[in-house]
Amino acid sequence: MAAVFELLRPHKKAILQGSFREDAASLELQTAKEILAEVLSIRLTDVDEMIANRFEDGARDEEAGKEKGL
């Protein structure tokens, strides 16, 4: 877990100093992916795949709800 905090520090400093502008939402997403990968002991590509599958499932559920008139 300490490695995750080390990853966060440079990003946080860069944003606070204003020398490195990065979209805050994409930074948060990348940080969350890194945390998931470390906690679950999986690769970042596996995390990306999990997220993609979740979006596909959500889109199918939403489409099914529209068809049923929900």
C-alpha positions in Angstrom: 0.0 0.0 0.0 2.9 2.3 0.6 3.8 2.0 -3.1 0.4 3.4 -4.0 0.9 6.5 -1.7 4.3 7.0 -3.3 2.6 7.1 -6.7 0.1 9.7 -5.5 2.7 12.2 -4.2 4.2 13.4 -7.4 0.8 13.8 -9.1 -0.5 15.8 -6.1 2.5 18.1 -6.0 2.4 18.7 -9.7 -1.3 19.8 -9.5 -0.8 22.0 -6.5 2.3 23.7 -8.0 0.5 24.2 -11.3 3.6 23.3 -13.3 1.9 20.2 -14.7 -1.7 20.5 -15.7 -3.6 17.2 -16.0 -7.3 16.6 -16.1 -8.3 15.9 -12.5 -10.8 13.3 -13.4 -8.4 11.3 -15.5 -5.8 11.5 -12.7 -8.3 10.2 -10.2 -9.3 7.4 -12.6 -5.7 6.4 -13.1 -5.0 6.4 -9.4 -8.1 4.3 -8.7 -6.9 1.8 -11.3 -3.5 1.6 -9.8 -5.0 1.0 -6.3 -7.3 -1.7 -7.6 -4.4 -3.4 -9.4 -2.3 -3.4 -6.3 -5.1 -4.4 -3.9 -6.3 -7.2 -6.1 -2.8 -8.2 -7.2 -3.6 -7.9 -10.9 -2.3 -6.0 -13.9 -3.5 -2.6 -15.0 -4.7 -4.2 -18.2 -6.9 -6.5 -16.1 -8.4 -3.5 -14.3 -9.1 -1.9 -17.7 -10.9 -5.0 -18.9 -12.9 -5.2 -15.7 -14.1 -1.6 -16.2 -14.9 -2.2 -19.8 -17.0 -5.2 -18.9 -18.8 -3.3 -16.2 -19.7 -0.6 -18.7 -20.9 -3.2 -21.2 -23.1 -4.8 -18.5 -24.5 -1.5 -17.5 -25.4 -0.6 -21.1 -27.1 -3.9 -21.6 -29.1 -3.5 -18.4 -30.1 0.0 -19.4 -31.2 -1.1 -22.8 -33.2 -4.0 -21.3 -34.9 -1.5 -18.9 -35.9 0.7 -21.8 -37.4 -2.3 -23.7 -39.5 -3.2 -20.7 -40.6 0.3 -20.2 -38.8 1.0 -16.9 
